[in-house]
Amino acid sequence: MVKSVKQVLVYTCQNCGKESVKWMGRCPDCQEWNSFIQKTQSATGAPQPLQSQPQELSGITVQNTGRRTMALAELNRALGGGIVPGSLILISGEPGIGKSTLLLQVAAAMTQDGAQVIYISGEETLHQIKLRAARLGIKGDGLFLVAETNLEAVLGNTDPSKVGLVVVDSIQTMYLASVDAAPGSINQVRDCTVQLMRWAKANSVPVFVTGHVTKEGAIAGPRALEHIVDVVLYLEGENFSNYRVLRSVKNRFGSTNEIAVFEMKAEGMIEVPNPSSAFISQRGIPVAGSAIVPVLEGSRPMLVEIQALTSPTAFGLPRRTANGVDYNRLLLITAVLTRRAGIKLGNQDVIVNVTGGLKIGEPAADLGIALALASSFRDIPLAPETAVVGEIGLTGELRPVPQLERRLAEASHLGLKRCIIPANGAINFNGIKTVAVSSVREAIAAGLAE
């Protein structure tokens, strides 16, 4: 006996995807007005046939297709070594950050290896893309442009046997005629991404898609794409800076901590092979409130400059401003300096900034923040040619950091002569003098040059 299929009416928010059994004027999750639309779902029904039959794990053979490397070494690093066939890669960032420019360079790099590339644009005309390609010096042999927003029509007329890469710019402009929702809505964005994922897996063709970031920092609203795609790359950068950081936050085929560094110029995204020289300012006369810290971004050691400024507050409640470092981490360090090191910051406005627009998330930069604050408070610069690294505990002790030898090697490569490190886990390294300290108070005494 075949079970009857019961149709149930539900209401779905076009902005965040929340479902409700009744219509509501305002979504309780995203607070959007008049965003609910009516949909029909099947409550029960006959079981559907499987698309693939279950296989025993021990009997499955793996085909080693290998990654495909490009001429862009920095992008290969962020992807974990190259492009995996059949992968769906999302590049997200704020409008105007350089996503389309980077993808056009990726498409041109793939055509240099003899592959044909389909570039689907739903935001720009073919003439606009041609003007950008001329500015970037891209001839476009083997690069086919399509100005279309109907995803079904584009994929239906694409021969996967002749295509080596597909680029979709952007996913918010694509739509499926079978989905009863407006382009850019959560239902269209999600279903279009799933359609691209199935097409990429079935044909072993990699697909790049771009996604805009909202004011809240989410992709197309409530991060509806991150769990569908294989790789999520964030393109970050400050408006006043030419440097762009491509950060991997999800990668099913590699590390999720890798970054790629580019410099935005008139001729496009230029790779920065030595980011340490880009993120530290020109070292001249030592100034108060500056510290150089060797940090790790994935497998790459880099030197960054942390600047701090303390100033007596004009109001009863002092301000704490953190640019490039975690705000809660800054509060922890200021509290430790006040209680354990005698640096009274209770009546001081504190501002901490990482030069170059880089964002640091690891605790190894704690000691650099602390010494920069102490240097600014006492108006005494750190000793010349000195780097600092270490994690600070609540009792003021210093904890060891991982891969210290690689950090010291990068500091020595940039010409630094001295590095203050935690005594627990201290090592000797040829080419740079190490100063082992056990507490933040000892680090301040060893770091500030009288």
C-alpha positions as CSV (number, residue, x, y, z in Angstrom):
1,M,0.0,0.0,0.0
2,V,1.4,3.3,-1.1
3,K,1.2,6.1,1.5
4,S,-0.5,9.2,0.5
5,V,1.5,12.4,0.3
6,K,0.2,15.1,2.6
7,Q,0.9,18.7,1.6
8,V,1.6,21.1,4.4
9,L,1.7,24.9,4.0
10,V,4.6,26.6,5.7
11,Y,5.9,30.2,5.6
12,T,9.6,30.8,5.0
13,C,11.6,34.0,5.6
14,Q,13.4,35.1,2.4
15,N,16.1,36.8,4.4
16,C,17.2,34.2,7.0
17,G,15.3,31.0,6.0
18,K,13.3,30.7,9.3
19,E,10.1,28.6,8.8
20,S,6.8,29.1,10.6
21,V,3.4,27.4,10.4
22,K,1.7,30.8,10.2
23,W,2.4,34.1,8.5
24,M,4.2,36.8,10.6
25,G,4.7,40.4,9.7
26,R,8.2,40.5,11.2
27,C,10.7,37.7,11.4
28,P,11.6,37.0,15.0
29,D,15.2,35.9,14.0
30,C,16.4,38.6,11.6
31,Q,13.9,41.3,12.4
32,E,13.0,41.8,8.7
33,W,9.6,43.1,7.9
34,N,7.2,41.4,5.3
35,S,9.8,38.7,4.4
36,F,7.6,35.6,4.9
37,I,6.4,33.8,1.7
38,Q,4.2,30.7,1.5
39,K,5.6,27.4,0.5
40,T,4.3,23.8,0.2
41,Q,6.1,20.9,1.8
42,S,5.4,17.2,1.7
43,A,4.9,15.9,5.2
44,T,4.8,12.2,4.4
45,G,5.2,10.1,1.3
46,A,6.7,7.0,-0.2
47,P,10.5,6.5,0.3
48,Q,12.6,7.9,-2.6
49,P,15.1,5.7,-4.4
50,L,18.8,6.2,-3.5
51,Q,21.0,8.1,-6.0
52,S,23.9,5.9,-5.1
53,Q,24.1,2.4,-3.5
54,P,25.8,1.9,-0.1
55,Q,29.4,0.6,-0.4
56,E,31.6,-1.0,2.1
57,L,34.5,1.4,3.2
58,S,37.2,-1.3,2.7
59,G,36.1,-1.9,-0.9
60,I,36.2,1.8,-2.0
61,T,39.1,2.7,-4.2
62,V,40.5,6.2,-4.2
63,Q,41.4,7.9,-7.5
64,N,44.4,10.2,-7.0
65,T,43.5,13.0,-9.4
66,G,45.9,15.5,-7.7
67,R,45.7,19.2,-7.2
68,R,46.0,21.7,-10.0
69,T,48.5,24.5,-9.2
70,M,48.3,27.9,-10.7
71,A,50.7,30.7,-11.5
72,L,49.4,32.5,-8.3
73,A,51.6,30.9,-5.6
74,E,49.9,32.8,-2.8
75,L,46.4,31.5,-3.8
76,N,47.8,28.0,-4.0
77,R,49.0,28.4,-0.4
78,A,45.6,29.6,0.8
79,L,43.9,26.6,-1.0
80,G,46.3,24.1,0.7
81,G,48.5,23.5,-2.4
82,G,46.2,24.0,-5.4
83,I,42.7,23.5,-6.7
84,V,41.1,20.1,-6.1
85,P,39.0,18.9,-9.1
86,G,35.3,19.1,-8.4
87,S,35.6,21.5,-5.4
88,L,33.3,24.4,-4.8
89,I,35.2,27.4,-3.5
90,L,33.6,30.5,-2.0
91,I,35.5,33.8,-2.0
92,S,33.7,36.3,0.2
93,G,34.4,39.9,1.2
94,E,33.0,43.4,1.4
95,P,32.0,45.1,-1.9
96,G,34.9,46.7,-3.7
97,I,37.6,44.7,-1.8
98,G,38.8,43.1,-5.1
99,K,37.0,39.7,-5.4
100,S,36.2,40.1,-9.1
101,T,39.7,41.3,-9.9
102,L,41.2,38.3,-8.2
103,L,38.9,35.8,-9.9
104,L,39.6,37.3,-13.3
105,Q,43.3,36.8,-12.6
106,V,42.6,33.2,-11.5
107,A,40.6,32.5,-14.7
108,A,43.5,33.9,-16.8
109,A,46.0,31.8,-14.9
110,M,44.0,28.7,-15.6
111,T,43.9,29.4,-19.3
112,Q,47.7,29.6,-19.4
113,D,47.7,25.9,-18.7
114,G,45.5,25.2,-21.7
115,A,42.2,24.9,-19.8
116,Q,39.0,26.6,-20.9
117,V,37.3,28.8,-18.4
118,I,33.6,29.9,-18.2
119,Y,33.2,33.2,-16.4
120,I,29.6,33.8,-15.4
121,S,28.8,37.4,-14.4
122,G,25.5,38.5,-13.1
123,E,26.6,42.0,-12.0
124,E,28.7,43.4,-15.0
125,T,28.3,43.5,-18.7
126,L,30.8,41.9,-21.0
127,H,32.2,45.3,-21.9
128,Q,32.9,46.1,-18.3
129,I,34.8,42.9,-17.8
130,K,36.7,43.6,-21.0
131,L,37.8,46.9,-19.6
132,R,39.0,45.3,-16.4
133,A,40.8,42.6,-18.4
134,A,42.6,45.3,-20.5
135,R,43.7,47.1,-17.3
136,L,45.0,43.8,-15.9
137,G,46.8,42.9,-19.2
138,I,44.7,39.8,-19.8
139,K,44.2,38.9,-23.4
140,G,41.5,36.3,-22.7
141,D,42.4,33.4,-25.0
142,G,40.4,30.4,-23.7
143,L,38.3,32.6,-21.3
144,F,34.6,32.7,-22.3
145,L,32.4,35.3,-20.7
146,V,28.7,34.9,-20.0
147,A,26.5,37.7,-18.8
148,E,23.6,35.7,-17.4
149,T,21.7,35.2,-14.2
150,N,19.7,32.0,-15.0
151,L,21.9,29.4,-13.6
152,E,20.0,26.4,-15.1
153,A,20.5,27.9,-18.6
154,V,24.2,28.4,-18.1
155,L,25.0,25.0,-16.7
156,G,22.7,23.3,-19.3
157,N,24.7,24.8,-22.1
158,T,28.1,24.2,-20.6
159,D,30.1,21.1,-21.8
160,P,32.0,19.8,-18.7
161,S,34.4,17.8,-20.9
162,K,35.8,21.0,-22.4
163,V,35.8,23.2,-19.3
164,G,38.6,23.3,-16.7
165,L,37.1,26.0,-14.4
166,V,33.8,27.8,-13.8
167,V,33.6,31.2,-12.1
168,V,30.3,32.6,-10.8
169,D,30.3,36.3,-9.9
170,S,28.3,36.6,-7.8
171,I,26.0,34.0,-6.2
172,Q,23.5,36.6,-5.0
173,T,22.6,37.5,-8.6
174,M,22.0,33.9,-9.7
175,Y,18.5,32.3,-9.7
176,L,16.7,29.1,-10.5
177,A,13.4,29.3,-12.4
178,S,12.2,26.3,-10.4
179,V,12.5,28.2,-7.1
180,D,9.7,30.5,-6.2
181,A,11.7,33.3,-4.7
182,A,13.4,36.5,-5.8
183,P,17.1,36.5,-6.8
184,G,19.3,37.2,-3.8
185,S,16.9,35.7,-1.3
186,I,18.1,33.0,1.1
187,N,16.2,30.3,-0.8
188,Q,17.6,31.2,-4.2
189,V,21.2,31.6,-2.8
190,R,21.1,28.3,-1.0
191,D,19.5,26.3,-3.9
192,C,21.8,27.8,-6.5
193,T,24.8,26.9,-4.4
194,V,23.6,23.3,-4.0
195,Q,23.0,23.1,-7.7
196,L,26.6,24.3,-8.4
197,M,27.9,21.8,-5.8
198,R,26.1,18.9,-7.5
199,W,27.3,20.0,-10.9
200,A,30.9,20.4,-9.8
201,K,31.0,17.0,-8.0
202,A,29.3,15.1,-10.9
203,N,31.7,16.5,-13.6
204,S,34.9,17.0,-11.5
205,V,35.1,20.6,-12.5
206,P,36.2,23.2,-9.9
207,V,33.8,26.1,-9.4
208,F,34.7,29.5,-7.8
209,V,31.8,31.6,-6.5
210,T,31.8,35.1,-4.9
211,G,29.6,36.2,-2.1
212,H,29.1,39.6,-0.6
213,V,29.3,40.2,3.1
214,T,26.5,42.1,4.9
215,K,26.9,44.8,7.6
216,E,26.9,42.1,10.2
217,G,29.8,40.3,8.6
218,A,27.8,37.3,7.3
219,I,27.7,35.9,3.8
220,A,24.3,36.5,2.1
221,G,22.7,37.0,5.5
222,P,22.9,34.0,8.0
223,R,26.0,32.3,6.6
224,A,23.8,30.1,4.4
225,L,26.7,28.9,2.2
226,E,29.5,28.0,4.4
227,H,28.3,24.5,5.3
228,I,27.6,23.7,1.6
229,V,30.9,24.7,-0.1
230,D,34.2,22.9,0.3
231,V,36.4,26.0,0.8
232,V,35.6,29.4,2.3
233,L,38.1,32.2,1.7
234,Y,37.7,35.7,3.2
235,L,39.3,38.6,1.4
236,E,40.2,41.2,4.1
237,G,41.8,44.6,4.0
238,E,41.4,48.2,5.2
239,N,40.1,50.9,2.9
240,F,43.2,53.0,3.5
241,S,45.6,50.2,2.8
242,N,46.6,48.6,-0.5
243,Y,47.3,45.2,1.1
244,R,44.7,42.4,1.0
245,V,44.8,39.2,3.0
246,L,43.0,36.1,1.7
247,R,42.2,34.0,4.7
248,S,41.1,30.4,4.7
249,V,38.4,29.8,7.3
250,K,37.2,26.4,6.0
251,N,39.0,23.9,3.8
252,R,38.0,20.3,3.4
253,F,41.2,19.5,1.6
254,G,43.8,21.4,3.7
255,S,44.6,23.7,6.6
256,T,42.1,26.3,7.7
257,N,44.8,28.7,9.0
258,E,46.6,29.6,5.8
259,I,46.6,33.1,4.4
260,A,47.7,34.7,1.1
261,V,48.9,38.3,1.0
262,F,48.3,40.5,-2.1
263,E,48.9,44.2,-2.8
264,M,46.1,46.0,-4.7
265,K,47.6,47.9,-7.6
266,A,46.3,49.3,-10.9
267,E,47.5,46.1,-12.7
268,G,45.6,43.9,-10.3
269,M,46.4,41.8,-7.2
270,I,50.2,41.5,-6.9
271,E,51.5,38.7,-4.8
272,V,53.6,39.7,-1.7
273,P,56.1,36.9,-1.3
274,N,57.6,38.4,1.9
275,P,54.7,39.7,4.0
276,S,57.0,40.5,7.0
277,S,58.5,43.5,5.2
278,A,55.0,44.7,4.3
279,F,53.5,44.6,7.8
280,I,56.3,46.3,9.7
281,S,57.1,49.9,9.1
282,Q,60.5,51.3,8.1
283,R,62.7,50.8,11.2
284,G,64.6,54.0,12.0
285,I,64.9,55.7,15.3
286,P,63.1,53.6,18.0
287,V,59.8,55.2,19.2
288,A,57.8,54.6,22.3
289,G,54.7,52.4,21.9
290,S,55.9,50.0,19.2
291,A,56.8,46.3,19.3
292,I,57.7,43.8,16.7
293,V,56.1,40.3,17.1
294,P,56.8,37.1,15.1
295,V,53.4,35.5,14.6
296,L,52.2,32.4,12.7
297,E,49.5,32.4,10.2
298,G,49.0,28.8,9.3
299,S,52.3,27.5,8.2
300,R,53.8,30.9,7.5
301,P,55.8,32.9,10.1
302,M,55.5,36.7,9.8
303,L,56.7,39.8,11.6
304,V,54.0,42.3,12.5
305,E,54.3,45.7,14.2
306,I,52.0,46.3,17.1
307,Q,51.5,49.9,18.1
308,A,50.0,51.1,21.4
309,L,49.0,54.5,22.7
310,T,48.1,55.4,26.3
311,S,46.7,58.8,27.2
312,P,45.0,60.2,30.4
313,T,41.3,60.0,30.0
314,A,39.3,63.2,29.9
315,F,36.2,61.3,31.2
316,G,35.4,59.1,34.1
317,L,35.4,55.9,32.1
318,P,38.6,55.2,30.1
319,R,38.3,53.8,26.6
320,R,39.8,50.6,25.2
321,T,40.2,50.5,21.4
322,A,41.6,47.4,19.6
323,N,42.3,47.3,15.9
324,G,43.7,44.0,14.6
325,V,43.7,42.3,18.0
326,D,41.0,40.7,20.1
327,Y,39.2,43.2,22.3
328,N,38.8,40.8,25.2
329,R,42.4,39.9,25.0
330,L,43.3,43.5,25.3
331,L,41.2,43.9,28.4
332,L,43.0,40.9,29.9
333,I,46.5,42.3,29.2
334,T,45.6,45.7,30.6
335,A,44.3,44.1,33.8
336,V,47.5,42.0,34.2
337,L,49.7,45.1,33.6
338,T,47.9,47.1,36.2
339,R,47.8,44.3,38.9
340,R,51.1,42.4,38.2
341,A,53.5,44.8,36.6
342,G,52.7,48.2,38.3
343,I,51.5,49.8,35.0
344,K,48.5,51.8,36.2
345,L,46.2,52.0,33.3
346,G,42.9,52.5,35.2
347,N,42.8,56.2,34.3
348,Q,44.3,55.8,30.8
349,D,42.7,55.6,27.4
350,V,44.3,52.6,25.6
351,I,44.5,52.2,21.8
352,V,46.2,49.2,20.2
353,N,46.7,48.8,16.4
354,V,48.3,46.3,14.1
355,T,50.0,48.0,11.2
356,G,49.0,47.0,7.7
357,G,45.4,46.1,8.5
358,L,46.4,42.5,9.6
359,K,44.3,40.7,12.2
360,I,46.1,38.6,14.9
361,G,44.2,35.9,16.7
362,E,46.9,33.9,18.5
363,P,47.9,34.5,22.1
364,A,51.6,34.6,21.1
365,A,51.2,38.3,20.5
366,D,50.2,39.0,24.2
367,L,53.7,40.0,25.2
368,G,54.1,42.3,22.2
369,I,50.9,44.1,23.2
370,A,52.0,44.4,26.8
371,L,55.4,45.8,26.0
372,A,54.0,48.2,23.5
373,L,51.6,49.5,26.2
374,A,54.3,49.7,28.8
375,S,56.6,51.5,26.4
376,S,53.9,54.1,25.6
377,F,52.9,54.6,29.3
378,R,56.5,55.2,30.3
379,D,57.4,57.0,27.1
380,I,60.5,54.7,26.7
381,P,61.0,52.9,23.4
382,L,61.9,49.2,23.2
383,A,65.5,48.3,22.7
384,P,66.6,48.6,19.0
385,E,66.4,45.5,16.8
386,T,64.3,43.6,19.4
387,A,61.3,41.3,18.9
388,V,59.0,39.9,21.6
389,V,56.8,36.8,21.7
390,G,54.9,35.0,24.5
391,E,51.5,34.3,26.0
392,I,50.6,36.0,29.2
393,G,48.7,34.3,32.0
394,L,46.4,36.0,34.6
395,T,49.1,35.7,37.2
396,G,51.6,37.6,35.0
397,E,53.6,34.5,34.0
398,L,54.7,33.9,30.5
399,R,53.8,30.7,28.7
400,P,55.6,29.0,25.8
401,V,54.5,29.4,22.2
402,P,54.5,26.8,19.5
403,Q,57.1,26.6,16.7
404,L,59.4,29.1,18.4
405,E,62.3,28.2,16.2
406,R,60.5,29.2,13.0
407,R,59.5,32.5,14.5
408,L,63.2,33.2,15.5
409,A,64.3,32.3,12.0
410,E,62.0,34.8,10.5
411,A,63.1,37.5,12.9
412,S,66.7,36.8,12.1
413,H,66.0,36.9,8.4
414,L,64.6,40.4,8.7
415,G,67.7,41.6,10.5
416,L,66.6,41.6,14.2
417,K,69.4,40.9,16.7
418,R,67.4,40.1,19.9
419,C,64.2,38.4,20.9
420,I,62.5,38.3,24.3
421,I,60.9,34.8,24.8
422,P,59.3,32.9,27.7
423,A,61.8,31.1,30.0
424,N,59.6,28.0,29.9
425,G,60.4,26.4,26.6
426,A,63.3,28.7,25.8
427,I,65.8,27.6,23.1
428,N,69.1,28.9,21.7
429,F,69.1,29.9,18.1
430,N,72.1,30.9,16.0
431,G,71.8,34.4,14.4
432,I,69.7,36.0,17.1
433,K,70.2,36.5,20.8
434,T,67.3,35.1,23.0
435,V,66.4,36.7,26.3
436,A,64.4,34.3,28.5
437,V,62.1,35.8,31.0
438,S,59.5,34.2,33.3
439,S,57.0,37.1,34.0
440,V,55.7,40.2,32.3
441,R,57.5,42.3,34.8
442,E,60.8,40.8,33.9
443,A,60.0,41.2,30.2
444,I,59.3,45.0,30.7
445,A,62.6,45.4,32.5
446,A,64.5,43.5,29.7
447,G,62.7,45.2,26.8
448,L,62.6,48.9,27.6
449,A,65.8,50.7,26.7
450,E,66.7,53.3,29.2
